[in-house]
Amino acid sequence: MARRKKETDEEDKTPPVKESSALQVKMGKEQSAFFAQMEKLAPGSVATASSLTRDLPRISTGNFGLDVATYGGIPQGRISRFWGKPKSAKSGASLSAAASFQRNHCSECFQRECDCKGRSVPFVFYIDAENKMLDQLSWVESHGVILDAFKVMAPPSGQHIIDCVDMLLRSPQIAKCGLVIVDSLAHVSAQEELSKLASDGPTVGRNASLINLGFRKWATAITSLGVANKRKTTIIAINQLRSKVGVTYGSPDVMPGGMGQEYGTSLDMRFDAAGGAYLMWSEKKQKFEAKLKGFKSNFKPGPDMTPDFTSVNYRVSASAVCPSGRSGSFNYWLKPQHGHHPGDPDNALQLWNYSKRYLLETEGHLKKIQGTAVEARTLDELETLFRASPEAQKTVWPVLMQKLCKDDHVNATGGVEEDEETLEV
């Protein structure tokens, strides 16, 4: 009895088992040799999850509303897709992102903040499948893009696009190109379709198969650089909308290119032009002019009738890089007025709408924006001074981004709201 009681007392003194989070992870020699052999077969393809970065680096779009909707910008090292109706700022948004990438990121590691010795302007590779960029370089430059670091490709066929982008993705240290823009997937044509006669009939599914092949090769090329490698090229794929025939119920909108692009993209953003105006290049005047939509006759509106800007709606679907779907709108300037160029988003208005809610302070009879020197007696005067001060806008941009890139502030007054309907595409 005494021996049994002693054994029972020893069992009670046994230390309790620790929780699973505090358990120690040990790797034996055989296990280490196994993973080392796997590393030889596929270098850089295996990494411990704890050693990877939790926060995905982003590329600012240059548009405050889009940065908030995407939780900081376009994810680096991923494939993003911009799509929507014609004249809805798809190419303009990609060019603004290209200008932001050239200004703020390094050519050696593609990161925003680094200690690289040979830091310079990174290259942007633009695939002009629609053959419209060569006569619009003034518009590209007006977005802030550095033309010396802006490569334009006019592809002979879709196979050339896929192979050239795949080659570029696998050699970032040589090309020093951190951003690729494909404009657009709807105009990517297979070599078989181009070589055959139009009278031979349509080639069903050929282009969709080609684009699916491209997304598979591009995703594999990005991951082939290594799981833990931060130096990865980002792709922005622009697509258009088509309409199904004979659709009575539901949305008739459909995108060319097959379903492979749905699974290959990490960020999906739809653009829709809400205003009745758009930009059109004038060959005679060699400049961009604002045009109005909906005129089927020869009537040409006068310069006073065209608006200064048009409104653009955007919608971001929920995904791994964007926890919740967000939508909103911004003004897209059409005329070079009030310090803006054609194609510039009105960031000052968006910043004011959010600053008025989160950063407004009152000191006696004066109202001011927190962290800035802008102050006035009324909100109207404060808005005028704030929108005319680039320094104040630059100051509040990062402060508001930290506040708004959370789901708690999705329904804030001034812009971003959650999507309640699902778009069928």
ROFIPA-120490 format. One line per field, with one value per residue (C-alpha): residue in one letter; x, y, z. Coordinates in Angstrom, 3 decimals. Layout:
residu <- c(A; ...)
c1 <- c(X; ...)
c2 <- c(Y; ...)
c3 <- c(Z; ...)
This chain:
residu <- c(M; A; R; R; K; K; E; T; D; E; E; D; K; T; P; P; V; K; E; S; S; A; L; Q; V; K; M; G; K; E; Q; S; A; F; F; A; Q; M; E; K; L; A; P; G; S; V; A; T; A; S; S; L; T; R; D; L; P; R; I; S; T; G; N; F; G; L; D; V; A; T; Y; G; G; I; P; Q; G; R; I; S; R; F; W; G; K; P; K; S; A; K; S; G; A; S; L; S; A; A; A; S; F; Q; R; N; H; C; S; E; C; F; Q; R; E; C; D; C; K; G; R; S; V; P; F; V; F; Y; I; D; A; E; N; K; M; L; D; Q; L; S; W; V; E; S; H; G; V; I; L; D; A; F; K; V; M; A; P; P; S; G; Q; H; I; I; D; C; V; D; M; L; L; R; S; P; Q; I; A; K; C; G; L; V; I; V; D; S; L; A; H; V; S; A; Q; E; E; L; S; K; L; A; S; D; G; P; T; V; G; R; N; A; S; L; I; N; L; G; F; R; K; W; A; T; A; I; T; S; L; G; V; A; N; K; R; K; T; T; I; I; A; I; N; Q; L; R; S; K; V; G; V; T; Y; G; S; P; D; V; M; P; G; G; M; G; Q; E; Y; G; T; S; L; D; M; R; F; D; A; A; G; G; A; Y; L; M; W; S; E; K; K; Q; K; F; E; A; K; L; K; G; F; K; S; N; F; K; P; G; P; D; M; T; P; D; F; T; S; V; N; Y; R; V; S; A; S; A; V; C; P; S; G; R; S; G; S; F; N; Y; W; L; K; P; Q; H; G; H; H; P; G; D; P; D; N; A; L; Q; L; W; N; Y; S; K; R; Y; L; L; E; T; E; G; H; L; K; K; I; Q; G; T; A; V; E; A; R; T; L; D; E; L; E; T; L; F; R; A; S; P; E; A; Q; K; T; V; W; P; V; L; M; Q; K; L; C; K; D; D; H; V; N; A; T; G; G; V; E; E; D; E; E; T; L; E; V)
c1 <- c(0.000; 2.816; 4.530; 1.305; 0.763; 4.335; 3.862; 0.636; 2.377; 5.143; 2.543; 0.892; 4.233; 4.673; 4.885; 1.856; 2.077; 2.712; 0.389; 1.040; 2.134; 5.016; 6.230; 9.787; 10.351; 13.387; 14.628; 16.642; 19.587; 17.566; 14.864; 17.441; 19.120; 15.744; 14.882; 18.431; 18.017; 14.673; 16.374; 18.831; 15.999; 14.097; 16.290; 14.388; 11.045; 10.848; 10.958; 9.727; 6.548; 7.829; 10.721; 8.432; 7.126; 3.629; 2.960; 2.948; 4.832; 2.708; 3.056; 1.067; -1.356; -0.858; -4.591; -5.540; -8.945; -7.500; -4.749; -7.345; -9.534; -6.584; -5.240; -2.081; -1.752; -0.968; 0.671; 4.261; 5.291; 1.693; -0.586; -3.272; -6.099; -7.749; -10.876; -14.007; -15.788; -14.100; -12.787; -12.922; -9.324; -7.914; -4.759; -4.567; -4.611; -1.850; 0.286; -0.190; 0.999; 3.987; 4.934; 4.615; 6.775; 9.508; 9.555; 9.498; 11.078; 14.597; 15.893; 18.003; 15.520; 12.204; 11.487; 10.391; 12.990; 16.377; 20.123; 21.170; 24.265; 23.296; 19.754; 18.269; 14.984; 13.497; 12.223; 8.580; 7.714; 4.538; 3.038; 0.955; -1.280; -3.861; -1.301; -2.356; 0.535; 3.068; 1.096; 0.131; 3.507; 2.576; -0.296; 2.049; 4.490; 1.687; 1.099; 4.667; 6.197; 9.924; 10.120; 13.807; 12.862; 9.669; 9.986; 7.201; 6.661; 4.488; 4.075; 3.751; 1.577; 0.340; 3.077; 5.706; 3.989; 3.978; 7.569; 8.999; 7.251; 8.328; 11.947; 11.740; 10.250; 13.025; 15.863; 14.995; 18.630; 19.524; 16.440; 15.874; 12.215; 9.889; 6.545; 4.943; 1.698; -0.196; -2.701; -4.847; -5.623; -8.623; -6.295; -3.854; -4.118; -2.603; -0.253; -2.627; -5.423; -3.221; -1.822; -5.133; -7.579; -10.584; -12.816; -11.797; -14.059; -13.480; -10.939; -12.968; -11.093; -7.634; -6.969; -8.454; -6.121; -3.195; -3.958; -4.428; -1.022; 0.441; -0.931; 0.409; 3.866; 3.978; 2.931; 5.541; 8.208; 7.502; 7.669; 10.774; 12.819; 12.271; 9.570; 11.505; 12.898; 11.498; 12.821; 9.876; 8.298; 4.679; 2.214; -0.816; -3.051; -5.724; -8.824; -11.982; -15.636; -17.707; -21.439; -23.075; -25.749; -29.279; -28.941; -32.327; -31.647; -28.451; -25.463; -24.460; -20.900; -18.120; -14.352; -12.289; -9.397; -10.964; -11.275; -7.548; -7.091; -9.713; -7.518; -4.175; -4.870; -4.343; -6.068; -9.182; -10.397; -13.249; -13.491; -16.629; -16.881; -19.796; -19.438; -20.375; -16.924; -13.579; -10.158; -9.382; -6.086; -6.279; -3.883; -4.303; -3.761; -1.329; -2.967; -5.729; -9.244; -12.294; -15.113; -18.714; -20.452; -23.846; -23.729; -24.732; -25.035; -22.306; -22.889; -19.638; -19.938; -18.081; -15.157; -17.351; -19.815; -17.311; -16.724; -13.398; -13.387; -15.352; -16.251; -14.873; -16.298; -14.068; -14.732; -12.236; -13.302; -12.402; -9.350; -6.337; -4.613; -7.846; -9.823; -13.102; -14.542; -14.433; -15.784; -15.829; -15.275; -12.801; -12.656; -10.536; -9.400; -10.005; -8.619; -5.299; -6.906; -6.433; -2.905; -3.943; -2.961; -5.363; -5.625; -4.764; -7.001; -8.255; -6.429; -6.883; -10.655; -10.386; -7.828; -10.026; -13.092; -11.197; -9.226; -12.452; -13.678; -10.522; -8.016; -10.145; -9.298; -10.865; -8.833; -10.984; -12.460; -10.041; -10.314; -7.221; -6.058; -3.959; -0.242; -0.463; -0.210; -3.512; -6.135; -9.212; -12.411; -14.860; -14.776; -15.105; -12.036; -10.163; -11.028; -9.795; -6.491; -6.004; -6.646; -4.208; -1.414; 0.551; 2.635; -0.451; -1.741; 1.614; 1.603; -1.858; -1.558; 0.393; -1.552; -4.887; -3.599; -2.829; -6.309; -8.277; -6.530; -8.623; -12.059; -13.241; -13.132; -14.674; -17.919; -16.235; -17.792; -16.083; -15.457; -15.036; -17.962; -18.404; -19.872; -23.295; -23.896; -21.927; -21.007; -21.537; -18.779)
c2 <- c(0.000; 2.399; 1.643; 2.288; 5.549; 6.620; 5.877; 7.878; 10.862; 10.723; 10.704; 13.800; 15.608; 15.031; 18.460; 19.304; 19.019; 22.353; 23.746; 23.014; 26.608; 26.238; 22.882; 22.706; 21.682; 19.507; 18.138; 14.930; 14.167; 11.975; 14.603; 17.330; 15.178; 14.502; 18.202; 18.983; 16.446; 18.006; 21.420; 20.078; 18.899; 22.198; 24.989; 27.554; 25.764; 24.708; 27.072; 27.113; 29.147; 31.043; 32.421; 33.949; 37.502; 37.879; 41.271; 41.123; 44.101; 46.410; 48.820; 52.005; 52.690; 56.440; 56.683; 57.021; 55.388; 52.358; 52.007; 51.910; 49.443; 47.101; 47.366; 49.193; 48.716; 46.028; 42.928; 42.420; 39.174; 38.349; 38.624; 41.311; 41.894; 45.184; 44.770; 46.652; 48.602; 50.797; 54.225; 53.351; 54.201; 50.654; 51.659; 54.944; 53.154; 50.792; 53.712; 55.502; 52.339; 52.181; 55.778; 55.073; 51.966; 53.881; 56.688; 54.667; 51.265; 49.957; 48.474; 45.882; 44.326; 45.925; 46.954; 50.357; 50.624; 48.956; 49.496; 48.528; 50.358; 50.446; 51.721; 53.322; 53.562; 50.107; 49.247; 48.744; 46.424; 47.386; 44.920; 46.911; 44.220; 46.837; 48.903; 52.210; 53.304; 54.428; 57.585; 58.301; 58.721; 62.236; 60.743; 58.137; 60.865; 62.953; 60.153; 60.613; 57.629; 57.925; 57.033; 56.046; 53.202; 52.257; 49.412; 48.978; 45.723; 45.361; 41.562; 39.683; 36.992; 35.710; 33.078; 35.837; 37.590; 34.473; 33.491; 37.014; 37.585; 34.135; 34.926; 38.277; 36.779; 34.199; 36.736; 39.749; 40.393; 40.969; 42.751; 44.809; 44.947; 44.718; 45.431; 44.004; 45.407; 43.347; 45.526; 43.654; 39.942; 40.307; 41.246; 38.365; 36.274; 32.863; 32.367; 29.797; 32.355; 34.986; 32.675; 31.219; 32.983; 34.752; 32.828; 29.543; 30.314; 30.997; 29.201; 28.242; 28.128; 28.700; 32.063; 30.932; 27.940; 30.220; 32.665; 29.795; 28.481; 31.927; 32.223; 28.784; 29.591; 33.017; 31.691; 28.945; 31.436; 33.662; 30.784; 29.325; 32.169; 30.738; 30.899; 33.252; 35.399; 38.935; 39.963; 38.957; 40.715; 41.886; 41.469; 43.658; 41.993; 44.230; 42.617; 43.784; 42.845; 41.012; 40.245; 36.851; 36.338; 35.423; 36.092; 37.076; 36.834; 37.751; 39.641; 39.110; 40.289; 37.813; 38.148; 36.524; 34.325; 31.371; 30.485; 30.047; 33.753; 33.588; 31.215; 32.763; 36.318; 37.457; 40.835; 41.373; 44.922; 46.086; 49.591; 51.240; 54.731; 56.436; 59.782; 60.646; 61.742; 60.178; 61.077; 60.801; 61.502; 64.120; 63.486; 67.004; 68.871; 66.291; 66.387; 64.752; 66.151; 65.401; 63.750; 63.134; 59.788; 59.125; 61.368; 59.352; 62.367; 64.633; 67.077; 67.978; 69.530; 72.740; 73.018; 74.651; 71.756; 69.028; 68.508; 68.979; 65.409; 62.188; 59.783; 56.224; 53.402; 50.575; 47.291; 44.927; 41.354; 39.689; 37.423; 36.391; 39.745; 41.722; 40.233; 41.902; 43.213; 46.975; 49.483; 53.218; 55.934; 58.668; 61.616; 61.217; 64.565; 65.250; 68.769; 70.313; 72.592; 73.340; 71.952; 68.576; 66.758; 64.704; 61.292; 62.334; 61.026; 63.681; 62.416; 65.757; 65.315; 61.741; 62.733; 65.588; 63.349; 60.971; 63.687; 65.500; 62.390; 61.132; 64.002; 67.106; 69.115; 72.237; 74.788; 77.694; 79.286; 77.533; 74.155; 72.275; 68.920; 66.924; 66.957; 69.788; 73.565; 74.024; 75.816; 77.960; 79.166; 77.179; 73.772; 75.257; 77.440; 74.511; 72.290; 74.914; 75.322; 71.584; 70.703; 73.414; 72.137; 69.131; 69.043; 68.579; 65.834; 64.059; 64.238; 62.755; 60.017; 57.448; 58.334; 57.661; 54.492; 53.000; 53.876; 52.801; 49.553; 47.718; 46.212; 48.379; 51.480; 50.045; 52.011; 55.334; 58.469; 59.654; 56.636; 52.945; 50.674; 46.934; 45.136; 43.678; 42.185; 39.588; 40.390; 37.474; 37.348)
c3 <- c(0.000; 0.838; -2.510; -4.482; -2.577; -3.364; -7.083; -7.082; -5.472; -8.114; -10.910; -9.396; -9.396; -13.168; -14.927; -17.108; -20.868; -22.562; -25.197; -28.851; -29.526; -27.064; -28.348; -29.613; -33.210; -33.761; -37.068; -37.142; -39.383; -41.723; -42.039; -42.712; -45.355; -46.974; -47.328; -48.475; -51.274; -52.174; -52.268; -54.855; -57.071; -56.881; -55.441; -53.395; -53.656; -49.992; -47.000; -43.429; -43.164; -40.118; -42.200; -44.833; -44.718; -43.316; -44.916; -48.701; -50.212; -52.348; -55.247; -54.824; -57.669; -57.371; -56.631; -52.973; -53.385; -55.173; -52.558; -49.787; -51.677; -52.277; -48.692; -49.736; -53.487; -56.025; -54.476; -55.617; -57.223; -58.158; -61.188; -60.973; -63.424; -64.395; -66.480; -67.418; -70.099; -72.724; -71.687; -67.978; -66.935; -67.057; -68.938; -67.031; -63.672; -64.812; -66.013; -62.679; -60.938; -63.298; -62.467; -58.738; -59.090; -60.923; -58.348; -55.143; -55.813; -56.325; -59.572; -57.744; -55.301; -56.408; -52.804; -51.562; -48.799; -49.139; -48.754; -52.291; -53.526; -57.193; -56.620; -59.730; -61.625; -62.354; -65.827; -66.743; -69.630; -71.521; -74.031; -76.481; -77.950; -78.985; -80.942; -79.429; -77.236; -79.834; -80.679; -77.053; -75.397; -74.287; -72.323; -70.817; -69.785; -68.272; -65.737; -64.477; -66.291; -67.063; -70.755; -70.628; -68.254; -70.112; -72.614; -75.195; -77.076; -80.182; -80.302; -83.617; -81.977; -78.644; -78.460; -78.539; -75.610; -73.448; -74.218; -73.812; -70.484; -69.281; -70.185; -68.401; -65.230; -64.939; -65.167; -62.989; -62.025; -65.681; -67.002; -63.805; -64.785; -61.813; -63.491; -66.646; -68.112; -70.714; -72.580; -73.277; -73.009; -75.304; -78.188; -77.700; -80.864; -81.503; -84.437; -85.975; -86.027; -87.668; -90.337; -91.520; -93.809; -92.351; -94.750; -93.092; -90.131; -86.441; -84.296; -81.245; -77.941; -79.425; -77.772; -74.453; -74.439; -75.245; -72.414; -69.953; -71.008; -70.444; -66.916; -66.020; -67.382; -65.735; -62.325; -62.580; -63.657; -60.643; -58.158; -59.798; -58.316; -54.842; -52.213; -49.929; -52.763; -52.561; -55.958; -58.106; -61.049; -60.841; -63.719; -64.454; -67.049; -68.586; -70.038; -71.755; -71.612; -74.196; -74.239; -74.460; -77.088; -76.033; -72.296; -70.845; -67.108; -65.323; -66.604; -70.262; -69.561; -70.188; -70.504; -73.261; -72.276; -70.497; -66.827; -66.193; -65.546; -62.786; -60.797; -61.698; -60.505; -56.918; -57.319; -59.410; -60.050; -62.237; -63.722; -65.014; -66.495; -64.762; -66.519; -70.067; -71.224; -72.098; -73.501; -77.207; -78.958; -81.730; -84.610; -85.986; -82.726; -81.295; -77.882; -75.885; -76.002; -73.878; -75.828; -74.823; -75.203; -76.684; -79.769; -82.837; -85.151; -86.441; -83.605; -81.914; -78.444; -77.793; -75.379; -72.740; -72.780; -71.969; -68.251; -66.501; -65.221; -65.417; -62.641; -62.593; -60.460; -59.275; -57.516; -55.884; -55.235; -51.944; -52.090; -50.052; -50.592; -50.066; -47.149; -48.133; -51.360; -51.646; -54.122; -54.656; -57.248; -58.147; -60.519; -63.641; -65.014; -68.690; -69.037; -67.953; -65.383; -61.675; -61.712; -63.165; -66.342; -68.491; -66.906; -63.335; -60.521; -58.130; -55.043; -53.274; -53.156; -51.844; -49.227; -48.077; -47.685; -45.396; -43.557; -42.753; -40.908; -39.200; -38.901; -38.358; -35.235; -33.734; -31.782; -30.707; -33.812; -36.163; -37.831; -38.963; -40.289; -37.844; -38.669; -41.205; -41.116; -42.971; -40.864; -41.515; -39.874; -42.046; -43.676; -47.149; -46.657; -45.112; -48.086; -50.548; -48.726; -48.267; -51.921; -52.973; -50.676; -52.032; -48.824; -46.652; -48.940; -48.841; -45.041; -44.461; -47.138; -45.012; -41.852; -43.539; -45.178; -41.766; -40.516; -43.574; -44.505; -41.915; -42.152; -39.227; -41.445; -44.602; -44.319; -43.630; -45.065; -48.211; -50.335; -49.800; -49.108; -49.042; -52.020; -51.399; -54.821; -56.710; -60.274; -62.621; -65.219)
